[in-house]
Amino acid sequence: MKPYLLVMLLLILVVLIVLIFAETDQVSEECSEDIYNCDNFTTQSEAQIVFNKCPTDVYHLDNNKDGVACESLS
């Protein structure tokens, strides 16, 4: 294998690892405080995406605890 090809593969691997950890930190940081409510979204599907990112409903987007966020936006 040519040395420059090996260097390129290693660089790609490092970039992928950095991107994976950056996304993980962002989600856990977002889930640590109540920064959203249903008024922040224009559609129920947008709210559902944010709701699904956190293991608990830190934003209180699902008041009746049925797994559907911001049902009033439907």
N, CA, C and O atoms as a CHARMM CRD file, in Angstrom:
* protein
*
  296
    1    1 MET  N      0.84700  -1.17600   0.00000 PROA 1      0.00000
    2    1 MET  CA     0.00000   0.00000   0.00000 PROA 1      0.00000
    3    1 MET  C      0.89300   1.24100   0.00000 PROA 1      0.00000
    4    1 MET  O      1.91100   1.28800   0.69100 PROA 1      0.00000
    5    2 LYS  N      0.50900   2.20800  -0.76000 PROA 2      0.00000
    6    2 LYS  CA     1.29800   3.42600  -0.86500 PROA 2      0.00000
    7    2 LYS  C      1.12900   4.26200   0.40500 PROA 2      0.00000
    8    2 LYS  O      0.03300   4.32200   0.96300 PROA 2      0.00000
    9    3 PRO  N      2.20000   4.90400   0.86200 PROA 3      0.00000
   10    3 PRO  CA     2.14600   5.65500   2.12700 PROA 3      0.00000
   11    3 PRO  C      1.10400   6.77300   2.14000 PROA 3      0.00000
   12    3 PRO  O      0.44500   6.97600   3.16000 PROA 3      0.00000
   13    4 TYR  N      0.94000   7.49300   1.04900 PROA 4      0.00000
   14    4 TYR  CA    -0.03200   8.59700   1.04800 PROA 4      0.00000
   15    4 TYR  C     -1.46300   8.06900   1.16600 PROA 4      0.00000
   16    4 TYR  O     -2.32200   8.73300   1.74600 PROA 4      0.00000
   17    5 LEU  N     -1.72000   6.88500   0.62300 PROA 5      0.00000
   18    5 LEU  CA    -3.05100   6.29000   0.73000 PROA 5      0.00000
   19    5 LEU  C     -3.34400   5.90700   2.17900 PROA 5      0.00000
   20    5 LEU  O     -4.45900   6.10000   2.66400 PROA 5      0.00000
   21    6 LEU  N     -2.36000   5.37500   2.85200 PROA 6      0.00000
   22    6 LEU  CA    -2.51000   5.01900   4.26200 PROA 6      0.00000
   23    6 LEU  C     -2.75700   6.27200   5.11000 PROA 6      0.00000
   24    6 LEU  O     -3.59200   6.25400   6.01500 PROA 6      0.00000
   25    7 VAL  N     -2.05000   7.33000   4.82600 PROA 7      0.00000
   26    7 VAL  CA    -2.23500   8.58900   5.55000 PROA 7      0.00000
   27    7 VAL  C     -3.64800   9.12400   5.31900 PROA 7      0.00000
   28    7 VAL  O     -4.29500   9.58500   6.26000 PROA 7      0.00000
   29    8 MET  N     -4.12500   9.06800   4.09700 PROA 8      0.00000
   30    8 MET  CA    -5.47900   9.54200   3.79000 PROA 8      0.00000
   31    8 MET  C     -6.53100   8.71000   4.52300 PROA 8      0.00000
   32    8 MET  O     -7.49400   9.26600   5.05200 PROA 8      0.00000
   33    9 LEU  N     -6.36500   7.41800   4.56100 PROA 9      0.00000
   34    9 LEU  CA    -7.30900   6.55200   5.26500 PROA 9      0.00000
   35    9 LEU  C     -7.32100   6.84800   6.76400 PROA 9      0.00000
   36    9 LEU  O     -8.38200   6.88200   7.38700 PROA 9      0.00000
   37   10 LEU  N     -6.16100   7.05600   7.32800 PROA 10     0.00000
   38   10 LEU  CA    -6.09000   7.39300   8.74800 PROA 10     0.00000
   39   10 LEU  C     -6.73900   8.75300   9.03100 PROA 10     0.00000
   40   10 LEU  O     -7.42100   8.92000  10.04200 PROA 10     0.00000
   41   11 LEU  N     -6.52800   9.69900   8.15500 PROA 11     0.00000
   42   11 LEU  CA    -7.14000  11.02000   8.31700 PROA 11     0.00000
   43   11 LEU  C     -8.66700  10.92700   8.26000 PROA 11     0.00000
   44   11 LEU  O     -9.35800  11.55900   9.05900 PROA 11     0.00000
   45   12 ILE  N     -9.18000  10.15800   7.34000 PROA 12     0.00000
   46   12 ILE  CA   -10.62800   9.96200   7.23500 PROA 12     0.00000
   47   12 ILE  C    -11.16400   9.30500   8.49800 PROA 12     0.00000
   48   12 ILE  O    -12.21400   9.70500   9.00100 PROA 12     0.00000
   49   13 LEU  N    -10.47400   8.32500   9.00700 PROA 13     0.00000
   50   13 LEU  CA   -10.88400   7.64900  10.23400 PROA 13     0.00000
   51   13 LEU  C    -10.92800   8.61300  11.41500 PROA 13     0.00000
   52   13 LEU  O    -11.87400   8.58800  12.20200 PROA 13     0.00000
   53   14 VAL  N     -9.92500   9.44800  11.54000 PROA 14     0.00000
   54   14 VAL  CA    -9.88500  10.42600  12.63400 PROA 14     0.00000
   55   14 VAL  C    -11.04100  11.41100  12.51400 PROA 14     0.00000
   56   14 VAL  O    -11.67900  11.73600  13.51500 PROA 14     0.00000
   57   15 VAL  N    -11.31700  11.88400  11.31700 PROA 15     0.00000
   58   15 VAL  CA   -12.42100  12.82300  11.11400 PROA 15     0.00000
   59   15 VAL  C    -13.75100  12.16500  11.48300 PROA 15     0.00000
   60   15 VAL  O    -14.58300  12.79400  12.13700 PROA 15     0.00000
   61   16 LEU  N    -13.96000  10.93900  11.08500 PROA 16     0.00000
   62   16 LEU  CA   -15.19400  10.23200  11.42600 PROA 16     0.00000
   63   16 LEU  C    -15.35300  10.06200  12.93900 PROA 16     0.00000
   64   16 LEU  O    -16.44600  10.24400  13.47500 PROA 16     0.00000
   65   17 ILE  N    -14.28500   9.72100  13.60700 PROA 17     0.00000
   66   17 ILE  CA   -14.33700   9.56500  15.07200 PROA 17     0.00000
   67   17 ILE  C    -14.67400  10.89100  15.74200 PROA 17     0.00000
   68   17 ILE  O    -15.49100  10.92800  16.66200 PROA 17     0.00000
   69   18 VAL  N    -14.06400  11.96100  15.29900 PROA 18     0.00000
   70   18 VAL  CA   -14.34500  13.29100  15.86300 PROA 18     0.00000
   71   18 VAL  C    -15.80800  13.66300  15.64500 PROA 18     0.00000
   72   18 VAL  O    -16.45300  14.17600  16.55900 PROA 18     0.00000
   73   19 LEU  N    -16.33500  13.41600  14.46300 PROA 19     0.00000
   74   19 LEU  CA   -17.72900  13.73500  14.17700 PROA 19     0.00000
   75   19 LEU  C    -18.69100  12.92200  15.03200 PROA 19     0.00000
   76   19 LEU  O    -19.70700  13.44500  15.49000 PROA 19     0.00000
   77   20 ILE  N    -18.38300  11.66800  15.24800 PROA 20     0.00000
   78   20 ILE  CA   -19.24300  10.81900  16.08900 PROA 20     0.00000
   79   20 ILE  C    -19.27900  11.34800  17.50800 PROA 20     0.00000
   80   20 ILE  O    -20.35700  11.46800  18.09100 PROA 20     0.00000
   81   21 PHE  N    -18.13300  11.66500  18.07700 PROA 21     0.00000
   82   21 PHE  CA   -18.09600  12.15600  19.45400 PROA 21     0.00000
   83   21 PHE  C    -18.69100  13.55500  19.57300 PROA 21     0.00000
   84   21 PHE  O    -19.28900  13.87700  20.60000 PROA 21     0.00000
   85   22 ALA  N    -18.54700  14.37600  18.57200 PROA 22     0.00000
   86   22 ALA  CA   -19.12300  15.72400  18.61100 PROA 22     0.00000
   87   22 ALA  C    -20.64200  15.64100  18.65600 PROA 22     0.00000
   88   22 ALA  O    -21.27000  16.38700  19.40700 PROA 22     0.00000
   89   23 GLU  N    -21.24400  14.76500  17.88200 PROA 23     0.00000
   90   23 GLU  CA   -22.70200  14.59900  17.87700 PROA 23     0.00000
   91   23 GLU  C    -23.18000  14.05200  19.21600 PROA 23     0.00000
   92   23 GLU  O    -24.20700  14.50100  19.72500 PROA 23     0.00000
   93   24 THR  N    -22.47200  13.10600  19.79000 PROA 24     0.00000
   94   24 THR  CA   -22.85100  12.54500  21.08200 PROA 24     0.00000
   95   24 THR  C    -22.82000  13.60900  22.17000 PROA 24     0.00000
   96   24 THR  O    -23.73600  13.67200  22.98900 PROA 24     0.00000
   97   25 ASP  N    -21.79100  14.44200  22.19700 PROA 25     0.00000
   98   25 ASP  CA   -21.70100  15.49900  23.19900 PROA 25     0.00000
   99   25 ASP  C    -22.81200  16.51800  23.02500 PROA 25     0.00000
  100   25 ASP  O    -23.35600  17.01000  24.01400 PROA 25     0.00000
  101   26 GLN  N    -23.15700  16.84400  21.79100 PROA 26     0.00000
  102   26 GLN  CA   -24.19100  17.83100  21.53400 PROA 26     0.00000
  103   26 GLN  C    -25.54000  17.33400  22.04900 PROA 26     0.00000
  104   26 GLN  O    -26.27300  18.09700  22.67800 PROA 26     0.00000
  105   27 VAL  N    -25.87500  16.08900  21.79600 PROA 27     0.00000
  106   27 VAL  CA   -27.15500  15.55400  22.24400 PROA 27     0.00000
  107   27 VAL  C    -27.22100  15.51100  23.74900 PROA 27     0.00000
  108   27 VAL  O    -28.22800  15.92200  24.32500 PROA 27     0.00000
  109   28 SER  N    -26.18100  15.02600  24.41300 PROA 28     0.00000
  110   28 SER  CA   -26.22700  14.94800  25.87000 PROA 28     0.00000
  111   28 SER  C    -26.24500  16.33400  26.49600 PROA 28     0.00000
  112   28 SER  O    -26.86000  16.53100  27.54500 PROA 28     0.00000
  113   29 GLU  N    -25.57600  17.30000  25.86300 PROA 29     0.00000
  114   29 GLU  CA   -25.59200  18.67100  26.36100 PROA 29     0.00000
  115   29 GLU  C    -26.98800  19.27600  26.19900 PROA 29     0.00000
  116   29 GLU  O    -27.48000  19.95800  27.09800 PROA 29     0.00000
  117   30 GLU  N    -27.61900  19.02800  25.06100 PROA 30     0.00000
  118   30 GLU  CA   -28.97200  19.51900  24.83200 PROA 30     0.00000
  119   30 GLU  C    -29.95500  18.92300  25.82400 PROA 30     0.00000
  120   30 GLU  O    -30.90300  19.59400  26.23300 PROA 30     0.00000
  121   31 CYS  N    -29.74900  17.69900  26.21000 PROA 31     0.00000
  122   31 CYS  CA   -30.69200  17.00100  27.08600 PROA 31     0.00000
  123   31 CYS  C    -30.49900  17.33400  28.55900 PROA 31     0.00000
  124   31 CYS  O    -31.20700  16.79200  29.40800 PROA 31     0.00000
  125   32 SER  N    -29.57000  18.20100  28.87500 PROA 32     0.00000
  126   32 SER  CA   -29.28700  18.47400  30.28000 PROA 32     0.00000
  127   32 SER  C    -30.12400  19.59800  30.86300 PROA 32     0.00000
  128   32 SER  O    -30.17400  19.75800  32.08200 PROA 32     0.00000
  129   33 GLU  N    -30.78500  20.38400  30.01400 PROA 33     0.00000
  130   33 GLU  CA   -31.60700  21.47000  30.53500 PROA 33     0.00000
  131   33 GLU  C    -32.82700  21.68500  29.65000 PROA 33     0.00000
  132   33 GLU  O    -32.81900  21.32800  28.47200 PROA 33     0.00000
  133   34 ASP  N    -33.85800  22.26100  30.21300 PROA 34     0.00000
  134   34 ASP  CA   -35.12100  22.48800  29.51600 PROA 34     0.00000
  135   34 ASP  C    -35.01700  23.75000  28.65700 PROA 34     0.00000
  136   34 ASP  O    -35.21500  24.86400  29.14400 PROA 34     0.00000
  137   35 ILE  N    -34.70000  23.55600  27.35400 PROA 35     0.00000
  138   35 ILE  CA   -34.49300  24.71100  26.47700 PROA 35     0.00000
  139   35 ILE  C    -35.55100  24.81900  25.38100 PROA 35     0.00000
  140   35 ILE  O    -35.55400  25.79200  24.62700 PROA 35     0.00000
  141   36 TYR  N    -36.45200  23.83500  25.27900 PROA 36     0.00000
  142   36 TYR  CA   -37.48800  23.84900  24.25000 PROA 36     0.00000
  143   36 TYR  C    -38.87000  23.70900  24.87700 PROA 36     0.00000
  144   36 TYR  O    -39.02100  23.16800  25.97200 PROA 36     0.00000
  145   37 ASN  N    -39.87200  24.20600  24.16300 PROA 37     0.00000
  146   37 ASN  CA   -41.25900  23.87700  24.45100 PROA 37     0.00000
  147   37 ASN  C    -41.97100  23.80000  23.10500 PROA 37     0.00000
  148   37 ASN  O    -41.36800  24.08500  22.07000 PROA 37     0.00000
  149   38 CYS  N    -43.21900  23.42500  23.10600 PROA 38     0.00000
  150   38 CYS  CA   -43.93400  23.20300  21.83900 PROA 38     0.00000
  151   38 CYS  C    -44.01300  24.45500  20.97300 PROA 38     0.00000
  152   38 CYS  O    -44.13500  24.35200  19.75200 PROA 38     0.00000
  153   39 ASP  N    -43.94500  25.61900  21.57800 PROA 39     0.00000
  154   39 ASP  CA   -43.97600  26.86600  20.80500 PROA 39     0.00000
  155   39 ASP  C    -42.74200  27.05800  19.93100 PROA 39     0.00000
  156   39 ASP  O    -42.75400  27.88800  19.02200 PROA 39     0.00000
  157   40 ASN  N    -41.66700  26.29500  20.19400 PROA 40     0.00000
  158   40 ASN  CA   -40.44700  26.40100  19.40100 PROA 40     0.00000
  159   40 ASN  C    -40.54700  25.68000  18.06100 PROA 40     0.00000
  160   40 ASN  O    -39.64400  25.80100  17.23300 PROA 40     0.00000
  161   41 PHE  N    -41.63200  24.92800  17.82900 PROA 41     0.00000
  162   41 PHE  CA   -41.74300  24.10600  16.63300 PROA 41     0.00000
  163   41 PHE  C    -42.96600  24.51300  15.81400 PROA 41     0.00000
  164   41 PHE  O    -43.97400  24.96800  16.35600 PROA 41     0.00000
  165   42 THR  N    -42.85600  24.34100  14.50500 PROA 42     0.00000
  166   42 THR  CA   -43.99400  24.63900  13.64100 PROA 42     0.00000
  167   42 THR  C    -44.79400  23.39000  13.29700 PROA 42     0.00000
  168   42 THR  O    -45.96800  23.47900  12.93900 PROA 42     0.00000
  169   43 THR  N    -44.15200  22.21600  13.40700 PROA 43     0.00000
  170   43 THR  CA   -44.86500  20.96600  13.12900 PROA 43     0.00000
  171   43 THR  C    -44.61500  19.96500  14.24800 PROA 43     0.00000
  172   43 THR  O    -43.63300  20.05700  14.98500 PROA 43     0.00000
  173   44 GLN  N    -45.51900  19.01900  14.35300 PROA 44     0.00000
  174   44 GLN  CA   -45.37700  17.96500  15.35200 PROA 44     0.00000
  175   44 GLN  C    -44.15800  17.10200  15.04000 PROA 44     0.00000
  176   44 GLN  O    -43.47300  16.65400  15.95900 PROA 44     0.00000
  177   45 SER  N    -43.88000  16.86400  13.76800 PROA 45     0.00000
  178   45 SER  CA   -42.73700  16.01000  13.40800 PROA 45     0.00000
  179   45 SER  C    -41.40900  16.64500  13.81600 PROA 45     0.00000
  180   45 SER  O    -40.48300  15.92800  14.19700 PROA 45     0.00000
  181   46 GLU  N    -41.29500  17.97000  13.74400 PROA 46     0.00000
  182   46 GLU  CA   -40.07800  18.64300  14.22200 PROA 46     0.00000
  183   46 GLU  C    -39.91000  18.42200  15.72300 PROA 46     0.00000
  184   46 GLU  O    -38.81400  18.12000  16.19600 PROA 46     0.00000
  185   47 ALA  N    -40.99800  18.57500  16.46100 PROA 47     0.00000
  186   47 ALA  CA   -40.94700  18.37100  17.90600 PROA 47     0.00000
  187   47 ALA  C    -40.61000  16.92300  18.23500 PROA 47     0.00000
  188   47 ALA  O    -39.88200  16.65600  19.19100 PROA 47     0.00000
  189   48 GLN  N    -41.13100  15.99500  17.45500 PROA 48     0.00000
  190   48 GLN  CA   -40.88800  14.57200  17.70700 PROA 48     0.00000
  191   48 GLN  C    -39.41600  14.22800  17.53000 PROA 48     0.00000
  192   48 GLN  O    -38.87200  13.42300  18.28600 PROA 48     0.00000
  193   49 ILE  N    -38.77000  14.82700  16.54500 PROA 49     0.00000
  194   49 ILE  CA   -37.34000  14.57400  16.32100 PROA 49     0.00000
  195   49 ILE  C    -36.53400  14.98400  17.55000 PROA 49     0.00000
  196   49 ILE  O    -35.66800  14.23500  18.00100 PROA 49     0.00000
  197   50 VAL  N    -36.81000  16.15600  18.09000 PROA 50     0.00000
  198   50 VAL  CA   -36.09700  16.62800  19.27800 PROA 50     0.00000
  199   50 VAL  C    -36.45500  15.75700  20.47200 PROA 50     0.00000
  200   50 VAL  O    -35.57700  15.39700  21.25700 PROA 50     0.00000
  201   51 PHE  N    -37.72100  15.41500  20.62300 PROA 51     0.00000
  202   51 PHE  CA   -38.17600  14.55200  21.71900 PROA 51     0.00000
  203   51 PHE  C    -37.45100  13.21000  21.69500 PROA 51     0.00000
  204   51 PHE  O    -37.06300  12.69600  22.74400 PROA 51     0.00000
  205   52 ASN  N    -37.26600  12.63900  20.50100 PROA 52     0.00000
  206   52 ASN  CA   -36.63500  11.32500  20.36300 PROA 52     0.00000
  207   52 ASN  C    -35.13800  11.34000  20.66400 PROA 52     0.00000
  208   52 ASN  O    -34.56000  10.28000  20.90000 PROA 52     0.00000
  209   53 LYS  N    -34.49500  12.50300  20.66500 PROA 53     0.00000
  210   53 LYS  CA   -33.06000  12.59000  20.93000 PROA 53     0.00000
  211   53 LYS  C    -32.71000  12.32100  22.38700 PROA 53     0.00000
  212   53 LYS  O    -31.59800  11.88400  22.68400 PROA 53     0.00000
  213   54 CYS  N    -33.64000  12.57600  23.29700 PROA 54     0.00000
  214   54 CYS  CA   -33.35100  12.45600  24.72400 PROA 54     0.00000
  215   54 CYS  C    -34.08400  11.26300  25.32100 PROA 54     0.00000
  216   54 CYS  O    -35.25300  11.03400  25.01000 PROA 54     0.00000
  217   55 PRO  N    -33.41300  10.50500  26.17100 PROA 55     0.00000
  218   55 PRO  CA   -34.06300   9.33100  26.77100 PROA 55     0.00000
  219   55 PRO  C    -35.19100   9.69200  27.74300 PROA 55     0.00000
  220   55 PRO  O    -36.09600   8.88900  27.97300 PROA 55     0.00000
  221   56 THR  N    -35.13700  10.87600  28.30000 PROA 56     0.00000
  222   56 THR  CA   -36.22900  11.33900  29.16200 PROA 56     0.00000
  223   56 THR  C    -36.81800  12.59400  28.54700 PROA 56     0.00000
  224   56 THR  O    -36.17100  13.24600  27.72700 PROA 56     0.00000
  225   57 ASP  N    -38.00500  12.92900  28.92200 PROA 57     0.00000
  226   57 ASP  CA   -38.68200  14.09800  28.35000 PROA 57     0.00000
  227   57 ASP  C    -38.29000  15.35400  29.12000 PROA 57     0.00000
  228   57 ASP  O    -39.11900  15.95600  29.80200 PROA 57     0.00000
  229   58 VAL  N    -37.03100  15.74400  29.00700 PROA 58     0.00000
  230   58 VAL  CA   -36.51400  16.90000  29.74400 PROA 58     0.00000
  231   58 VAL  C    -37.21800  18.18800  29.32800 PROA 58     0.00000
  232   58 VAL  O    -37.27700  19.13900  30.10800 PROA 58     0.00000
  233   59 TYR  N    -37.75000  18.22900  28.11100 PROA 59     0.00000
  234   59 TYR  CA   -38.38800  19.43900  27.60400 PROA 59     0.00000
  235   59 TYR  C    -39.89300  19.47600  27.89300 PROA 59     0.00000
  236   59 TYR  O    -40.55400  20.47900  27.62500 PROA 59     0.00000
  237   60 HSD  N    -40.42300  18.39400  28.43300 PROA 60     0.00000
  238   60 HSD  CA   -41.86100  18.29500  28.73600 PROA 60     0.00000
  239   60 HSD  C    -42.70400  18.50600  27.47700 PROA 60     0.00000
  240   60 HSD  O    -43.68100  19.25400  27.48000 PROA 60     0.00000
  241   61 LEU  N    -42.29700  17.82600  26.40100 PROA 61     0.00000
  242   61 LEU  CA   -43.01200  17.91700  25.13600 PROA 61     0.00000
  243   61 LEU  C    -44.14100  16.89900  25.03900 PROA 61     0.00000
  244   61 LEU  O    -44.98400  16.98500  24.14500 PROA 61     0.00000
  245   62 ASP  N    -44.15800  15.93900  25.95500 PROA 62     0.00000
  246   62 ASP  CA   -45.16900  14.87400  25.94300 PROA 62     0.00000
  247   62 ASP  C    -45.88000  14.85400  27.29500 PROA 62     0.00000
  248   62 ASP  O    -45.56500  14.04000  28.16300 PROA 62     0.00000
  249   63 ASN  N    -46.82300  15.74300  27.45600 PROA 63     0.00000
  250   63 ASN  CA   -47.48600  15.88500  28.75600 PROA 63     0.00000
  251   63 ASN  C    -48.30200  14.67100  29.17500 PROA 63     0.00000
  252   63 ASN  O    -48.39800  14.38600  30.36800 PROA 63     0.00000
  253   64 ASN  N    -48.89200  13.95000  28.22800 PROA 64     0.00000
  254   64 ASN  CA   -49.70500  12.79500  28.60400 PROA 64     0.00000
  255   64 ASN  C    -48.92800  11.47800  28.55500 PROA 64     0.00000
  256   64 ASN  O    -49.51100  10.40700  28.72800 PROA 64     0.00000
  257   65 LYS  N    -47.64000  11.55300  28.32400 PROA 65     0.00000
  258   65 LYS  CA   -46.72100  10.40000  28.38300 PROA 65     0.00000
  259   65 LYS  C    -47.10900   9.25700  27.43300 PROA 65     0.00000
  260   65 LYS  O    -46.97500   8.08500  27.78600 PROA 65     0.00000
  261   66 ASP  N    -47.58700   9.59600  26.23700 PROA 66     0.00000
  262   66 ASP  CA   -47.93500   8.55600  25.26600 PROA 66     0.00000
  263   66 ASP  C    -46.87700   8.37900  24.17900 PROA 66     0.00000
  264   66 ASP  O    -47.07500   7.61000  23.23900 PROA 66     0.00000
  265   67 GLY  N    -45.75100   9.08900  24.30500 PROA 67     0.00000
  266   67 GLY  CA   -44.66800   8.95700  23.34100 PROA 67     0.00000
  267   67 GLY  C    -44.78500   9.88000  22.14000 PROA 67     0.00000
  268   67 GLY  O    -43.94300   9.84000  21.24300 PROA 67     0.00000
  269   68 VAL  N    -45.81900  10.71100  22.11100 PROA 68     0.00000
  270   68 VAL  CA   -46.02800  11.64600  21.00300 PROA 68     0.00000
  271   68 VAL  C    -45.81300  13.06900  21.52700 PROA 68     0.00000
  272   68 VAL  O    -46.49900  13.51800  22.44500 PROA 68     0.00000
  273   69 ALA  N    -44.86300  13.75400  20.93400 PROA 69     0.00000
  274   69 ALA  CA   -44.52300  15.11700  21.37300 PROA 69     0.00000
  275   69 ALA  C    -45.46200  16.14300  20.74600 PROA 69     0.00000
  276   69 ALA  O    -45.84200  16.01300  19.58300 PROA 69     0.00000
  277   70 CYS  N    -45.82300  17.13400  21.49700 PROA 70     0.00000
  278   70 CYS  CA   -46.56100  18.30700  21.01900 PROA 70     0.00000
  279   70 CYS  C    -47.74400  17.92400  20.11800 PROA 70     0.00000
  280   70 CYS  O    -47.83000  18.34800  18.96600 PROA 70     0.00000
  281   71 GLU  N    -48.63000  17.12900  20.66300 PROA 71     0.00000
  282   71 GLU  CA   -49.79200  16.66900  19.89200 PROA 71     0.00000
  283   71 GLU  C    -50.67500  17.81500  19.39400 PROA 71     0.00000
  284   71 GLU  O    -51.39500  17.65900  18.40800 PROA 71     0.00000
  285   72 SER  N    -50.62300  18.95000  20.06400 PROA 72     0.00000
  286   72 SER  CA   -51.42600  20.10100  19.63500 PROA 72     0.00000
  287   72 SER  C    -50.98500  20.64100  18.28800 PROA 72     0.00000
  288   72 SER  O    -51.73600  21.37600  17.64800 PROA 72     0.00000
  289   73 LEU  N    -49.77400  20.29100  17.83800 PROA 73     0.00000
  290   73 LEU  CA   -49.25700  20.74300  16.53700 PROA 73     0.00000
  291   73 LEU  C    -49.68700  19.83300  15.39000 PROA 73     0.00000
  292   73 LEU  O    -49.41900  20.13400  14.22700 PROA 73     0.00000
  293   74 SER  N    -50.33900  18.74400  15.70400 PROA 74     0.00000
  294   74 SER  CA   -50.74700  17.77900  14.65700 PROA 74     0.00000
  295   74 SER  C    -51.83000  18.34000  13.77300 PROA 74     0.00000
  296   74 SER  O    -52.28500  17.66500  12.85000 PROA 74     0.00000
